[in-house]
Amino acid sequence: MPLRSHYMAFQTLFRELANRGHDVTVMNNFPDDKPVPNLRFIDLQANSYNRTAYTKHPLHSYEHVDSNIKRLGNVYGHTVTKMLGNDCENLFINDNAKAHLAEGVKYDVIFVEQFISDCGLVYAAALYDAPIIGITSHTLMPWSYPRLGISFDFAADAFYFSNAGPNPSILHKVEAVLIDTFLATFGRLRKQITISGVFGKYLPEYSLDVERVAKERMKMMFAYQHFSVTGARVLPPQVLEIGGIHVGKPKPVTPDLEKFLSDATHGAVYVSFGSNLKANTMSEHKLQQFLTAFKRLPYKFIWKYENATFTDDKIYTGSWFPQLDILCNISETTHCGKPILTVPFFGDQFSNSAAVRAVGLGRTLFFNLLNADNLEETIRELASPEMQQNAQRISRLWHDRPQPVMDSAIYWTEYVARHAAAPPSLPAKHNTWFEGLLIDVYIVILGIVFLLGLLAYAIFAFIKFIVKWIVSLFRKKKVKGE
């Protein structure tokens, strides 16, 4: 798990497993400062491993580049092999990882993040006998579908790298097919070569086929999605939707924030660019667009803005905020039933934005096009009764589940551990692309049509020959009679 924001989506699951008596070991780059009992961390940063590859660009670098170019560049970023190779090799050279492997610990089940690299998956499959559960902090990646035997309908389904959402236009369908083909060929080959290079160096006796390992050893997939927001999808029994699993119960905010919010007679807005981007890295011009829009609006603003304060008493800034506590005191996206303005930059943010728009939970502005006028207009729209009511409706659907998402995740984790297996996978999981596209069926049908045509032609030729022969006999008899 190279990104902290990804681990935050799973952190509560691992803690809860430990709280319920399971011995849990987490290998990542962000060990908890105060782990709960039964929770142990293998720190993969112990060798001062260089993680600058994951540092995102400053915000001003997004101001003059078309968002579509950034989005397509994001596709290529999911195939960058140098970063993947470094992460992969670190599993073998990190002192803590080597010490852990030498302990010979046996596990009942292993979670492996399914993101850009499959090195963790292959590492777990090669060195441990335990069943594997894939886990994501987002919707399923395009390459997860064939591994799980799930069909993907480019004409209707929302594509991970698209900004179109469900039922895309013809141009977005063409784009999705081309991107998927690129990832399934060039992208897959690059990852296979990179991982094979690392394993050939440190584990040469292991016969490596990433796709085979994924299909045979990964028993379930926990995907951070829920149909109330990400839409209806074809899901086999071994895919579990865990959207919202990291969200706990909100706590009271600090006294100064409470006072700030209590004075917000017209309401308040929370502004954050997440954990990977710093608001103070935008240009002065773009900053003024935000400040101008905020000044025009009657609301107060809590802004995750690093190392700065503003003279406007409507704006409360800080380098970090307890997001859930704030959002459930003023607004939240799905969990607390309030609309959202998305500004996508990278990763799954484009497809998440499309999902938000598709269900009516919010609106989207692209950073390069954002200005004071459209920002003000969009915030006013989000504050409308219609948007507020729709967000509340989606929130009710989000919360209305057969059982709490945490209990569901725990149950299926224990199920896999008990049986070393999972619910039956779709039969298509074991089909080749040749079979999946029904090319073999079409060949047989064409063959039958060809043979029938050939037979019809032979029958026709035979009948024609007989007719000609009979006619010729009749003519000969007629000539003799005369």
C-alpha positions as CSV (number, residue, x, y, z in Angstrom):
1,M,0.0,0.0,0.0
2,P,2.2,2.8,-1.2
3,L,-0.3,5.6,-0.7
4,R,-1.6,6.7,2.7
5,S,-5.0,7.6,1.4
6,H,-5.4,4.0,0.2
7,Y,-4.5,2.6,3.5
8,M,-6.9,4.9,5.3
9,A,-9.7,3.1,3.5
10,F,-8.7,-0.3,5.0
11,Q,-7.3,0.8,8.3
12,T,-10.5,0.4,10.3
13,L,-11.0,-3.2,8.9
14,F,-7.6,-4.3,10.1
15,R,-8.2,-2.7,13.5
16,E,-11.6,-4.3,13.9
17,L,-10.2,-7.7,13.0
18,A,-7.6,-7.3,15.7
19,N,-10.3,-6.0,18.2
20,R,-12.3,-9.2,17.5
21,G,-9.4,-11.4,18.6
22,H,-7.6,-12.1,15.3
23,D,-3.8,-11.7,15.1
24,V,-3.3,-9.1,12.3
25,T,0.0,-8.2,10.6
26,V,0.1,-5.3,8.2
27,M,3.0,-4.6,5.8
28,N,2.9,-1.0,4.6
29,N,4.6,2.3,4.7
30,F,2.4,3.9,7.3
31,P,2.4,2.0,10.6
32,D,-0.1,3.2,13.2
33,D,1.4,5.3,16.0
34,K,-0.6,3.5,18.6
35,P,-1.7,0.1,17.2
36,V,-4.4,-1.8,19.0
37,P,-3.6,-5.1,20.7
38,N,-3.2,-8.0,18.2
39,L,-2.2,-5.6,15.4
40,R,1.4,-5.7,14.3
41,F,3.1,-3.6,11.6
42,I,6.0,-4.4,9.2
43,D,7.4,-1.0,8.3
44,L,8.5,-1.0,4.6
45,Q,10.1,2.4,5.0
46,A,12.7,1.2,7.5
47,N,15.5,1.6,4.9
48,S,14.6,5.2,4.2
49,Y,13.0,4.0,1.1
50,N,12.6,6.8,-1.4
51,R,8.9,7.6,-1.8
52,T,9.2,10.8,-3.8
53,A,7.8,9.1,-6.8
54,Y,4.4,9.3,-5.1
55,T,4.6,13.0,-4.4
56,K,1.9,14.7,-6.5
57,H,2.6,17.9,-8.5
58,P,1.8,21.3,-7.0
59,L,-1.6,22.6,-7.8
60,H,-0.3,25.4,-10.0
61,S,0.9,22.7,-12.5
62,Y,-2.8,21.7,-13.1
63,E,-3.9,25.3,-13.9
64,H,-2.9,25.5,-17.5
65,V,-3.3,21.9,-18.7
66,D,-6.5,20.6,-20.1
67,S,-8.1,18.2,-17.7
68,N,-8.6,15.6,-20.4
69,I,-4.8,15.6,-21.1
70,K,-4.2,15.1,-17.4
71,R,-6.7,12.3,-17.3
72,L,-5.2,10.4,-20.3
73,G,-1.7,11.0,-18.7
74,N,-3.2,9.4,-15.6
75,V,-3.7,6.2,-17.7
76,Y,-0.1,6.0,-18.6
77,G,0.8,6.7,-15.0
78,H,-0.8,3.4,-14.1
79,T,1.9,1.6,-16.1
80,V,5.0,3.4,-14.9
81,T,7.3,0.5,-14.2
82,K,10.2,2.2,-12.4
83,M,8.0,3.0,-9.5
84,L,6.5,-0.5,-9.5
85,G,9.9,-2.1,-9.7
86,N,11.1,-0.1,-6.7
87,D,8.1,-1.1,-4.7
88,C,8.5,-4.7,-5.7
89,E,12.2,-4.9,-4.9
90,N,11.6,-3.2,-1.5
91,L,9.6,-6.3,-0.4
92,F,12.8,-8.3,-0.8
93,I,15.5,-5.9,0.4
94,N,13.7,-4.2,3.3
95,D,15.2,-5.4,6.6
96,N,11.8,-5.6,8.4
97,A,10.3,-7.6,5.5
98,K,13.2,-10.0,5.5
99,A,13.1,-10.5,9.2
100,H,9.3,-11.1,9.0
101,L,9.8,-13.7,6.3
102,A,12.5,-15.4,8.3
103,E,10.0,-15.9,11.2
104,G,8.1,-18.4,9.1
105,V,4.7,-17.1,10.2
106,K,1.7,-18.9,8.9
107,Y,-1.5,-17.0,8.0
108,D,-5.1,-18.1,7.6
109,V,-5.9,-15.4,5.0
110,I,-3.9,-12.6,3.3
111,F,-5.2,-9.3,2.1
112,V,-3.4,-7.7,-0.9
113,E,-4.2,-4.3,-2.4
114,Q,-5.3,-4.4,-6.0
115,F,-4.0,-1.2,-7.5
116,I,-1.3,-0.5,-10.0
117,S,1.2,-3.3,-9.1
118,D,0.6,-7.0,-8.7
119,C,3.9,-7.5,-7.0
120,G,2.3,-7.9,-3.5
121,L,-0.1,-10.4,-4.9
122,V,2.7,-12.5,-6.5
123,Y,4.8,-12.1,-3.4
124,A,2.0,-13.5,-1.1
125,A,1.2,-16.3,-3.6
126,A,4.9,-17.4,-3.9
127,L,5.8,-17.3,-0.2
128,Y,2.6,-18.2,1.6
129,D,0.0,-21.0,1.2
130,A,-2.9,-18.9,2.6
131,P,-5.9,-17.9,0.5
132,I,-5.7,-14.3,-0.8
133,I,-8.4,-11.6,-0.7
134,G,-7.9,-8.6,-3.0
135,I,-8.9,-5.2,-1.6
136,T,-9.3,-1.9,-3.3
137,S,-9.9,1.7,-2.1
138,H,-11.9,2.4,-5.3
139,T,-14.1,0.7,-7.9
140,L,-12.7,-2.3,-9.7
141,M,-9.7,-1.7,-12.0
142,P,-10.3,-2.6,-15.7
143,W,-8.0,-5.6,-15.4
144,S,-9.9,-7.0,-12.5
145,Y,-12.9,-7.9,-14.6
146,P,-11.4,-10.7,-16.6
147,R,-9.6,-12.0,-13.5
148,L,-13.0,-12.4,-11.8
149,G,-14.8,-13.6,-14.9
150,I,-17.0,-10.5,-15.0
151,S,-18.1,-9.1,-18.3
152,F,-17.7,-5.4,-18.9
153,D,-20.2,-3.6,-21.1
154,F,-18.4,-0.7,-22.7
155,A,-21.8,0.6,-24.1
156,A,-23.3,1.0,-20.6
157,D,-20.8,0.5,-17.7
158,A,-18.8,3.3,-16.1
159,F,-15.2,2.9,-17.1
160,Y,-12.5,3.5,-14.3
161,F,-10.4,5.9,-16.4
162,S,-13.4,7.8,-18.0
163,N,-15.1,11.0,-17.0
164,A,-18.3,9.9,-18.7
165,G,-20.1,7.7,-16.2
166,P,-22.7,5.1,-17.2
167,N,-24.1,5.0,-20.8
168,P,-21.3,7.0,-22.3
169,S,-21.3,8.8,-25.6
170,I,-19.8,7.1,-28.7
171,L,-16.6,9.1,-28.3
172,H,-16.2,8.0,-24.7
173,K,-16.9,4.4,-25.7
174,V,-14.2,4.5,-28.3
175,E,-11.8,6.0,-25.8
176,A,-12.6,3.4,-23.2
177,V,-12.1,0.5,-25.6
178,L,-8.8,1.9,-26.8
179,I,-7.6,2.5,-23.2
180,D,-8.6,-1.0,-22.1
181,T,-6.9,-2.5,-25.1
182,F,-3.7,-0.5,-24.3
183,L,-3.8,-1.6,-20.6
184,A,-4.5,-5.3,-21.5
185,T,-1.6,-5.5,-23.9
186,F,1.2,-2.9,-23.4
187,G,0.4,-2.2,-19.8
188,R,0.1,-5.8,-18.8
189,L,3.3,-6.7,-20.6
190,R,5.2,-4.0,-18.9
191,K,4.1,-5.0,-15.5
192,Q,4.8,-8.7,-16.2
193,I,8.3,-7.9,-17.4
194,T,9.0,-5.6,-14.4
195,I,7.7,-8.1,-11.8
196,S,9.5,-11.0,-13.5
197,G,12.7,-9.1,-13.4
198,V,12.5,-8.6,-9.7
199,F,11.4,-12.2,-8.9
200,G,14.1,-13.5,-11.3
201,K,16.6,-11.7,-9.2
202,Y,15.4,-12.7,-5.7
203,L,13.2,-15.8,-6.3
204,P,14.4,-17.3,-9.6
205,E,12.8,-20.7,-8.9
206,Y,9.3,-19.3,-8.9
207,S,7.4,-19.7,-12.2
208,L,5.7,-16.4,-12.7
209,D,2.4,-15.8,-14.5
210,V,0.6,-12.8,-12.9
211,E,-2.8,-13.4,-14.5
212,R,-2.7,-17.1,-13.6
213,V,-1.8,-16.2,-10.0
214,A,-4.6,-13.7,-9.8
215,K,-7.2,-16.1,-11.1
216,E,-6.1,-19.1,-9.1
217,R,-5.0,-17.7,-5.7
218,M,-7.2,-14.6,-5.2
219,K,-10.4,-16.0,-3.6
220,M,-12.4,-12.8,-3.1
221,M,-12.3,-9.1,-3.9
222,F,-13.4,-6.4,-1.5
223,A,-14.1,-3.3,-3.6
224,Y,-14.6,0.1,-2.2
225,Q,-17.9,0.9,-4.0
226,H,-21.7,0.8,-3.4
227,F,-24.4,0.8,-5.9
228,S,-26.1,3.8,-4.4
229,V,-23.3,6.0,-5.7
230,T,-21.2,4.0,-8.1
231,G,-24.2,2.5,-9.9
232,A,-25.4,-1.0,-10.7
233,R,-22.7,-3.5,-11.8
234,V,-22.5,-7.1,-12.6
235,L,-20.9,-8.7,-9.4
236,P,-20.2,-12.4,-8.8
237,P,-20.5,-13.8,-5.3
238,Q,-16.8,-13.4,-4.5
239,V,-16.9,-9.6,-4.9
240,L,-18.0,-7.7,-1.8
241,E,-18.9,-4.0,-1.9
242,I,-17.3,-2.3,1.1
243,G,-17.9,1.3,0.4
244,G,-18.0,3.3,3.7
245,I,-16.1,0.7,5.7
246,H,-13.6,3.3,7.0
247,V,-16.2,5.8,8.2
248,G,-16.7,5.6,12.0
249,K,-18.8,7.6,14.3
250,P,-18.2,11.4,14.3
251,K,-16.9,13.0,17.5
252,P,-17.5,16.6,18.7
253,V,-15.3,19.2,17.0
254,T,-12.9,21.4,18.9
255,P,-14.3,24.3,20.8
256,D,-12.9,26.9,18.4
257,L,-14.4,25.1,15.4
258,E,-17.7,24.6,17.3
259,K,-17.8,28.4,17.8
260,F,-17.0,29.1,14.2
261,L,-19.7,26.8,13.0
262,S,-22.3,28.1,15.5
263,D,-21.8,31.6,14.1
264,A,-22.4,30.3,10.5
265,T,-26.1,31.3,10.4
266,H,-26.3,30.5,6.6
267,G,-24.3,27.3,6.8
268,A,-20.7,26.3,6.2
269,V,-18.7,24.6,3.5
270,Y,-15.7,22.3,3.9
271,V,-13.0,22.6,1.3
272,S,-10.2,20.1,0.9
273,F,-8.0,18.7,-1.9
274,G,-7.3,15.6,0.0
275,S,-4.1,14.2,1.5
276,N,-1.9,14.2,-1.7
277,L,-2.4,17.8,-2.8
278,K,-1.6,21.1,-0.9
279,A,-3.9,24.0,-1.4
280,N,-1.1,26.4,-0.7
281,T,0.7,25.3,-3.9
282,M,-1.9,27.0,-6.3
283,S,-1.0,30.3,-7.9
284,E,-1.9,33.6,-6.5
285,H,-4.3,34.1,-9.4
286,K,-6.2,30.9,-8.7
287,L,-6.3,31.6,-5.0
288,Q,-8.0,34.9,-5.7
289,Q,-10.7,33.1,-7.7
290,F,-11.5,31.1,-4.6
291,L,-11.4,34.1,-2.2
292,T,-13.6,36.1,-4.5
293,A,-16.2,33.4,-4.8
294,F,-16.1,32.9,-1.0
295,K,-16.6,36.6,-0.4
296,R,-19.7,36.6,-2.6
297,L,-21.4,33.7,-0.8
298,P,-23.1,34.0,2.5
299,Y,-21.6,30.8,3.9
300,K,-18.6,30.3,6.1
301,F,-15.7,28.1,4.9
302,I,-13.4,25.6,6.6
303,W,-10.5,25.2,4.3
304,K,-7.7,22.7,4.5
305,Y,-5.1,25.3,3.5
306,E,-1.6,24.7,4.7
307,N,0.5,27.3,6.7
308,A,-1.7,30.3,6.0
309,T,-4.5,32.4,7.5
310,F,-6.8,34.9,5.7
311,T,-8.1,38.2,6.9
312,D,-11.6,37.3,6.0
313,D,-13.2,35.9,9.2
314,K,-15.5,33.8,7.0
315,I,-12.6,31.4,6.3
316,Y,-11.1,29.1,8.9
317,T,-7.9,27.4,7.7
318,G,-5.7,24.6,9.0
319,S,-3.1,22.1,7.7
320,W,-5.3,19.1,8.9
321,F,-8.8,18.6,10.1
322,P,-10.7,15.6,11.5
323,Q,-12.7,15.4,8.3
324,L,-15.5,13.1,9.5
325,D,-16.1,15.2,12.6
326,I,-16.4,18.4,10.6
327,L,-18.4,17.0,7.7
328,C,-21.0,15.4,9.9
329,N,-21.3,18.6,11.8
330,I,-21.9,20.7,8.6
331,S,-22.0,18.5,5.5
332,E,-20.9,15.2,4.1
333,T,-21.0,13.6,0.7
334,T,-22.8,10.3,1.0
335,H,-22.4,9.3,4.6
336,C,-24.0,12.4,6.1
337,G,-26.2,13.2,3.1
338,K,-24.9,16.5,1.7
339,P,-23.9,17.3,-1.9
340,I,-20.4,17.6,-3.1
341,L,-18.4,19.6,-5.6
342,T,-15.7,17.4,-7.1
343,V,-12.5,18.8,-8.7
344,P,-10.7,15.7,-10.2
345,F,-6.9,15.6,-10.6
346,F,-5.8,12.0,-10.9
347,G,-6.5,8.4,-10.1
348,D,-10.1,7.4,-9.7
349,Q,-11.2,11.0,-9.1
350,F,-12.5,11.4,-12.7
351,S,-14.7,8.3,-12.6
352,N,-15.8,9.2,-9.0
353,S,-16.8,12.6,-10.2
354,A,-18.8,11.1,-13.1
355,A,-20.6,8.8,-10.6
356,V,-21.4,11.7,-8.3
357,R,-22.9,13.6,-11.2
358,A,-24.8,10.5,-12.5
359,V,-26.7,9.9,-9.3
360,G,-27.3,13.6,-8.6
361,L,-25.1,13.8,-5.6
362,G,-23.0,16.7,-6.8
363,R,-21.3,18.7,-9.6
364,T,-17.8,18.8,-11.1
365,L,-15.4,21.7,-11.9
366,F,-12.1,21.1,-13.6
367,F,-9.2,23.0,-12.0
368,N,-7.9,24.5,-15.2
369,L,-11.4,26.0,-15.9
370,L,-12.3,27.0,-12.3
371,N,-12.9,30.7,-11.7
372,A,-14.8,32.8,-9.3
373,D,-18.0,32.9,-11.3
374,N,-18.5,29.2,-12.0
375,L,-17.3,28.3,-8.4
376,E,-19.9,30.7,-6.9
377,E,-22.6,29.4,-9.3
378,T,-21.9,25.7,-8.5
379,I,-21.8,26.2,-4.7
380,R,-25.2,28.0,-4.9
381,E,-26.6,25.1,-7.0
382,L,-25.4,22.6,-4.4
383,A,-27.0,24.6,-1.7
384,S,-30.4,24.4,-3.4
385,P,-33.2,22.4,-1.8
386,E,-33.3,20.0,-4.7
387,M,-29.7,19.1,-4.4
388,Q,-29.9,18.8,-0.6
389,Q,-32.9,16.5,-0.8
390,N,-31.3,14.3,-3.4
391,A,-28.2,14.0,-1.3
392,Q,-30.3,12.9,1.7
393,R,-32.1,10.3,-0.5
394,I,-28.8,8.8,-1.6
395,S,-27.5,8.8,1.9
396,R,-30.5,6.8,3.0
397,L,-29.8,4.2,0.3
398,W,-26.1,4.2,1.3
399,H,-26.9,3.3,4.9
400,D,-29.8,0.9,4.2
401,R,-27.9,-2.4,4.0
402,P,-28.7,-6.0,5.1
403,Q,-26.0,-5.7,7.7
404,P,-23.3,-3.2,8.6
405,V,-20.5,-3.1,6.1
406,M,-17.9,-3.9,8.7
407,D,-19.8,-7.0,9.9
408,S,-20.1,-8.2,6.3
409,A,-16.4,-7.7,5.6
410,I,-15.5,-9.6,8.9
411,Y,-17.8,-12.4,8.1
412,W,-16.4,-13.0,4.6
413,T,-12.8,-12.7,5.8
414,E,-13.5,-15.4,8.4
415,Y,-15.4,-17.4,5.8
416,V,-12.3,-17.5,3.5
417,A,-10.1,-18.3,6.5
418,R,-12.3,-21.2,7.6
419,H,-12.7,-22.8,4.2
420,A,-9.6,-21.6,2.3
421,A,-12.1,-20.8,-0.4
422,A,-14.8,-18.4,-1.4
423,P,-18.2,-18.6,-3.0
424,P,-18.1,-20.0,-6.6
425,S,-16.5,-17.8,-9.2
426,L,-18.2,-17.1,-12.5
427,P,-17.4,-19.8,-15.0
428,A,-16.1,-17.2,-17.4
429,K,-13.2,-16.6,-15.1
430,H,-11.4,-19.6,-16.7
431,N,-12.2,-18.7,-20.3
432,T,-9.6,-17.3,-22.6
433,W,-10.2,-14.0,-24.4
434,F,-10.8,-16.1,-27.5
435,E,-13.7,-17.9,-25.8
436,G,-15.0,-14.9,-24.0
437,L,-15.5,-13.1,-27.3
438,L,-17.2,-16.2,-28.7
439,I,-14.8,-16.3,-31.6
440,D,-14.8,-20.1,-31.4
441,V,-18.6,-20.1,-31.6
442,Y,-18.6,-17.7,-34.6
443,I,-16.0,-19.8,-36.3
444,V,-18.1,-22.9,-35.9
445,I,-21.2,-21.0,-37.1
446,L,-19.3,-19.7,-40.1
447,G,-18.0,-23.2,-40.8
448,I,-21.5,-24.6,-40.6
449,V,-22.8,-21.8,-42.9
450,F,-19.9,-22.5,-45.3
451,L,-20.6,-26.2,-45.3
452,L,-24.3,-25.7,-45.8
453,G,-23.6,-23.3,-48.6
454,L,-21.2,-25.8,-50.1
455,L,-23.8,-28.6,-49.8
456,A,-26.4,-26.3,-51.3
457,Y,-24.1,-25.5,-54.2
458,A,-23.3,-29.2,-54.7
459,I,-27.0,-30.1,-54.7
460,F,-27.8,-27.3,-57.0
461,A,-25.0,-28.4,-59.3
462,F,-26.1,-32.0,-59.2
463,I,-29.7,-31.0,-60.0
464,K,-28.5,-28.8,-62.8
465,F,-26.4,-31.7,-64.2
466,I,-29.4,-34.1,-64.0
467,V,-31.7,-31.5,-65.7
468,K,-29.2,-30.9,-68.4
469,W,-28.7,-34.7,-68.9
470,I,-32.5,-35.3,-69.1
471,V,-32.9,-32.4,-71.5
472,S,-30.0,-33.7,-73.6
473,L,-31.6,-37.2,-73.7
474,F,-35.0,-35.7,-74.7
475,R,-33.4,-33.8,-77.5
476,K,-31.5,-36.8,-78.8
477,K,-34.7,-38.9,-78.9
478,K,-36.5,-36.0,-80.6
479,V,-33.8,-35.9,-83.3
480,K,-34.0,-39.6,-83.9
481,G,-37.8,-39.5,-84.1
482,E,-37.7,-36.9,-86.9
